[in-house]
Amino acid sequence: MLHLWQHLDVLTRAASVFALTTLLASAARAQGTRADYERAGRLSELRRLVRRFAPTLHWLPDDKGVWWSVGRGASRSFVTVDTTTGEVASGAQPPAGAASDAGERLAPVAANARSRNGGDECELVLRNGFERPVSLFWIDPSGTPRPYGELAPGSSLTQHTFAGHVWRAVFEDGEVAGVFIAGESDGVAEFDRASQRAAQARGRRGRGGRRGAGEPPADSAPREHRVFVKDFDVWGASRDGSEFRLSHDGKEDDRYEPPRLWSNDGSKVLGFQTVPAEEHDVPLVESSPRDRVQPKLLHANYLKPGDRIAQRRPRLFDVVAQRQIAIDEAPFADAWAIDRVRWADDGSRVYCLYNRRGHQQLSLYAIDAQSGAVRTVVEERSPTFVDYSQKTWLHWLAGEQLLWASERDGWNHLYHVDASTGAIRQITKGEWVVRKVERVDEAERQIWFTAYGIRPGQDPYYAHLARVGFDGSGLVVLTEANGTHEWAFSPGGGFFVDRWSRVDQPTVTELRRSGDGSLVAELGRDDAAELLATGFRPPQPFVAKGRDGETDIWGILVRPSNFDPARRYPVIEDIYAGPHDHFVPKRWGLGLRQRALAELGFVVVQIDGMGTNWRSRAFHDVCWQNLKDAGFPDRIAWLRAAAAENPELDLERVGIYGGSAGGQSALAALLHHGDFYDAAAADCGCHDNRMDKVWWNEAWMGWPIGEAYADNSNVTHAAKLQGKLLLTVGELDRNVDPSSTLQVVDALIRADKDFDFVLVPGGGHGVGESPYLVRRRQDFFVRHLLGLAPRR
């Protein structure tokens, strides 16, 4: 029997479905009309029509079962799945052996979190585990704290809230006691020492620092001696307080950092001497500040390609003998980074990872602790680039052994390295890639990892969980469904919850065995029946051959809700071709940004062309000193193949839009492929790679700066412009220098080209996604691809 609130919920949902179905089905056949814009503006209401299966899952002791609650209040029930038999049972009480908290015990989050809108209703039990009172605040979506009273020591209260809402507890002196985000179901927020420490730790990580990965903090140093920096040089001090000098060449513009990397016996320490990076001042003018009439001149220190970066060189000291051990400096020339420092157990050598500027060499070195001689343990070299920012991975094992990631066979795979001899042996192999190592089980000598492309016949970007032995034996793929997967293991590790979906398949949640991936039970599915009843069309995955006629290129098509297959629709591509990743969505979702544009009378597509990441090395190398390519030969081939199978696509009217690197590519479409693309909207583009941040551009364009930089610049090719162009940028963009866009504007004016340009006062990076510029982008494509006045 339904309670009153349940009757009301059913009636409300039915009314919503009817209203949205009527709205979508009754849309006028005209395109770019006011009604189309209004319908696009209401698309967020579709979120309410998907019934998500996302309960908080709890595990019984020894992984004997998993359980969750359904409903609230008097109607609440509990579902339990037996992990041995897969049997599902339901009852009015939690199962025997369940923890006393019926709600999830939430993990604390960073102090700067803010609430999101649109979550389901739930309840939080807020508990004060301290011996002093705390003040409670709800952090609204703008980040503003809203007071909710005080919580006495040891007390708790039950607070109605919504999934995604952030709750913060603060002591009287302003110190944060903990921050929590409400989940999809009821939960418990325990403010205690653990939450306080977690918040502080997250805050420190968020601020970042100079310490490289693998370097211990300063307070881990042995206590027999201490070392410190005085007058730019390194000094040591014994326990009796007597001081001794360890270096003699430090100076203000080539100073020592306090050495922190001690050998196990405390006799030696590794540090660094650093020539600081140059200052590169980027002036920014805030034309319309809110607190005064006159403009403000602001400054950002922002290194660009070719600038002098910090030059860090390793320095080794024998503190017991009170001397510096000279290290051969030649191997460390032109260092981009030196980190991942690790001492051998016996203190005979110290290892460090060296990345040469230009990113064509990545070397693990061993420095002899007596002589300072440097030996190469394992090394990656490439005539193009080593993808250090995405694929660097090493894991030390006992006995001077380590695991290492490499693309040396053309695919990102795992290797075993003997650090004492340099012998290397491949562990994983095949025309697929290791995307991420999840964990290393040294006791069982197994590696658990995320793989892309390991399931033949599936989209090669779908994430699957796999396991392999250290010797390469026993490879098993533990997820199987045709979709992209994410997972969470049981406390004992014997089972995992697998959530998988596709852009055209709502999420399915399954319980599987970790040993062989076999299915225990399906736990639930997201229900999109009400959404589909409105006429909603999920994106269509599509694959076609690329420029070489052999390589599969993957993408999606997003159609309007009032799609008519008898009509012809202009096509608009949403582009981002940054070589650091791939970008076409793989999970289920509404895709509202693309869909809002499609609603105006377009088919919107997104494609991952050659030059993007996480396929073969040859696929990725297309981007090398060639960012203007942006995969366009593959994109155009894909679009032509899509139009051959979907005749509603009108390739006589093709638009493209993107921001940042996507803005660079959107404009490049008109400069280099103006015979195919007719209109482009480019926001905050890094149009000249000499003008953008040093790390991203040197990673793909190389160092020293060569002719390729100018050849890939949109400024260089501005006179080739064909078609209609909308350029937008925020005057206070601190990610990409706004002058990068303004220099394109200057070049277009000098070439006597027509275009639209909007400079947004006070705007930052990505201002093109602000409501005003989203509407301007919509209007731009309606005018130039539909040939209509917008919003009539």
Secondary structure, 3 states (H helix, E strand, C coil): CCCHHHHHHHHHHHHHHHHHHHHHHCCCCCCCCHHHHHHHHCHHHHHHHCECCCCCCEECHHHCEEEEEECCHHHCEEEEEECCCCCEEEECCCCCCCCCCCCEECCCCCCCCCCCCCCCEEEEEEEECCCCCEEEEEECCCCCEEEEEEECCCCEEEEEEECCCEEEEECCCCCEEEEEECCCCCEEEEECHHHHHHHHHHHHHHHCCCCCCCCCCHHHCCCCEEEEEECCEEEEEECCCCEEECCCCCECCEEECCCCEECCCCCEEEEEEEECCCCCEEEEEECCCCCCCCCEEEEEECCCCCCCCCEEEEEEEECCCCEEECCCCHHHCCEEEEEEEEECCCCCEEEEEEEECCCCEEEEEEEECCCCCEEEEEEEECCCCCCHHHHCCEEEECCCEEEEEECCCCCCEEEEEECCCCCEEECCCCCCEEEEEEEEECCCCEEEEEEECCCCCCCCCCEEEEEEECCCCCCEECCCCCCEEEEEECCCCCEEEEEEEECCEEEEEEEEECCCCCEEEEEEECECHHHHHCCCCCCEEEEEECCCCCCEEEEEEECCCCCCCCCCEEEEEECCCCCCCCCCCCCCCCCHHHHHHHCCCCEEEEEECCCCCCCCHHHHHCCCCCCCCCCHHHHHHHHHHHHHHCCCEEEEEEEEEEECHHHHHHHHHHHHCCCCCCEEEEECCCCCCCCCCHHHHHHHHCCCCCHHHHHCCCCCCHHHCCCEEEEEEECCCCCCCCHHHHHHHHHHHHCCCCCEEEEECCCCCCHHHCHHHHHHHHHHHHHHHHCCCCCC
